[in-house]
Amino acid sequence: MPAELSILFVCTGNICRSPTAEGVLRHQLTEMGLADRVHVDSAGVQGWHAGEAPDERSQDHARQRGYELCDQRARALRTDDFERFDLLIAMDAGHLRELRRRCPAALQHRISLLPGEIEVPDPYYGGTDGFEQVLDLLESGCDRLAQIAAARLA
């Protein structure tokens, strides 16, 4: 059965924030019994890391909280993603602007930050605390997003 709802998380290179968001939301949807009804993916506005696994630090911190990211591979945002996904979730205001710039006018309503206008800072050049902060923000935002998805599918 094809998914009834599709969600794409977008960050810069698709190796830290957006793959972590993908892993967190997939886990939450599985716990809610909705994993087969919602397709979740992630992409980067840049294709620098296409084909690479998520950053090891992201994987390690996510794994410590019960999320598995190792099967994911980075990819760049594609033009057809705006039509393929019901929701495109930007990790910060810069990504939001870039998504709006690239998106056809008729599909702009599909683009947003995480519920609550949560912006997730880039942990790439920082230390351990940054990856933990990313997970804290994503757990909160993805919980809200999972509730929204459940309501849409009810």
C-alpha positions in Angstrom: 0.0 0.0 0.0 1.5 3.4 -0.9 2.0 6.0 1.8 -0.9 8.4 2.4 1.4 11.2 3.5 5.0 12.1 2.6 7.4 14.3 4.5 10.8 15.6 3.5 13.3 17.1 5.9 15.8 19.5 4.4 19.1 20.9 5.7 22.4 22.0 4.0 24.2 18.8 3.1 21.9 16.0 4.4 24.4 14.5 6.8 23.5 15.9 10.2 20.2 17.6 10.9 17.8 16.3 8.2 18.9 12.6 8.4 18.5 12.8 12.2 15.1 14.3 11.8 14.2 11.5 9.4 15.3 8.9 11.9 13.5 10.5 14.8 10.2 10.8 13.0 10.4 7.3 11.5 10.9 6.0 15.0 8.0 8.0 16.4 5.7 6.9 13.6 6.6 3.3 14.1 5.8 3.6 17.8 2.4 5.1 16.8 1.7 2.3 14.3 1.8 4.8 11.3 5.1 4.0 9.7 3.5 2.2 6.7 1.2 5.2 6.1 3.8 8.0 6.1 6.8 8.1 3.8 9.7 10.1 5.4 12.9 11.1 3.6 15.6 13.8 3.8 17.7 15.9 1.4 20.2 18.7 1.4 20.0 22.0 -0.5 23.5 21.2 -1.6 24.7 17.9 -3.0 28.2 18.0 -1.5 27.8 14.7 0.4 25.5 12.8 -2.0 25.7 9.1 -1.4 27.4 9.5 2.0 26.1 8.1 5.2 25.1 10.6 7.9 28.0 12.2 9.9 29.4 9.6 12.4 28.7 12.0 15.3 25.0 12.3 14.3 24.8 8.5 14.1 26.5 8.0 17.5 24.3 10.5 19.3 21.1 9.3 17.6 22.0 5.6 18.4 22.4 6.5 22.1 18.8 7.6 22.1 17.5 4.6 20.1 17.5 6.0 16.6 19.3 4.2 13.7 20.6 6.3 10.8 23.2 4.0 9.3 21.1 2.9 6.3 20.5 6.5 5.1 22.4 8.1 2.3 22.7 11.8 1.6 21.1 13.3 -1.5 20.4 16.7 -2.9 17.0 18.3 -3.1 15.4 17.7 -6.5 13.0 19.8 -8.4 10.3 17.1 -8.3 10.5 16.8 -4.5 8.1 19.8 -4.3 5.5 17.7 -6.1 6.4 14.4 -4.6 6.2 15.4 -0.9 3.2 16.8 1.0 5.4 18.5 3.6 8.9 19.9 3.2 10.4 20.8 6.5 13.3 23.2 6.6 15.8 22.9 9.5 16.4 26.6 9.7 15.3 30.0 8.3 18.1 29.9 5.6 16.8 26.5 4.3 13.2 27.8 4.5 14.2 30.8 2.2 16.0 28.5 -0.2 13.1 26.1 -0.4 10.7 29.0 -1.0 13.0 30.4 -3.7 13.1 27.1 -5.6 9.5 26.0 -5.1 6.7 26.7 -7.6 4.3 29.3 -6.4 1.4 26.8 -6.3 3.2 24.5 -3.9 4.6 27.0 -1.4 2.0 26.0 1.2 3.9 22.7 1.6 7.0 24.3 3.0 7.6 25.2 6.7 9.9 24.9 9.7 9.1 22.2 12.3 5.9 22.8 14.2 6.3 25.7 16.6 8.6 27.4 14.2 11.6 25.4 15.6 14.9 26.1 14.0 17.6 23.5 14.4 21.2 24.8 14.5 23.9 23.1 12.5 26.1 21.0 14.9 28.7 20.2 12.2 31.5 22.5 13.4 30.7 22.2 17.1 31.1 19.8 19.9 29.0 17.1 21.5 26.6 19.6 23.0 25.4 20.7 19.6 24.4 17.1 18.6 22.5 16.7 21.8 20.7 20.0 21.3 19.8 18.9 17.8 18.3 15.7 19.1 16.4 17.6 21.9 14.9 20.0 19.3 14.1 17.2 16.8 12.4 15.0 19.4 10.1 17.9 20.4 9.4 19.1 16.9 9.0 15.6 15.4 6.6 14.6 18.2 4.4 17.5 17.2 4.8 16.6 13.5 3.8 13.0 14.3 0.7 14.2 16.0 -0.2 16.4 13.0 0.4 13.5 10.7 -1.8 11.3 12.9 -4.6 13.9 12.8 -4.4 14.2 9.0 -4.6 10.4 8.6 -7.5 10.0 11.1 
